[in-house]
Amino acid sequence: MGATVREDEVASEDDLFEQSEVAADYLEGLLDILDLDGDIDELVVGDRPQVEIVGEDLGGLVGPKGQTLEALQELARLAVYRKTGGHSRLMLDIGGYRAGRRKKLQELAETTAKQVIETASVVKLDPMSAFERKCVHDVINATEGVQSESEGAEPRRRVVVKPE
């Protein structure tokens, strides 16, 4: 069993890789139960463990608007917690869904920032998952003249972009 990492501590790269391995083992078992084929890659990206599943016919694991993907990510995080005793910030991607979604969200954030700067108005985006909101906040925070905040409660939490 791996070392327990408190929330205020930074996990070592070995701990993060162990988390991705535990999650990958859990997800591999799930794929076997569902009789789905997929290649599973275990990574550490920045300070986060990551698991990517690639293959054909995995859309059902992504679900509408990535909802099934979010649920599977939480289950994988629980598997990591059960094995290591520590919380994980594991990120799961299936069939490149998150990578494609990140690109679309960056484009949305850039367009929204431009609109807010040009009109000096506030724009409220549609509700998004935590992953999606973070993608938008990252672009807005790197753009001069605008700022963003989240408002509302899950599952209706949204990003609000305002002039600086």
Disulfide bonds with the S-S distance in Angstrom:
none
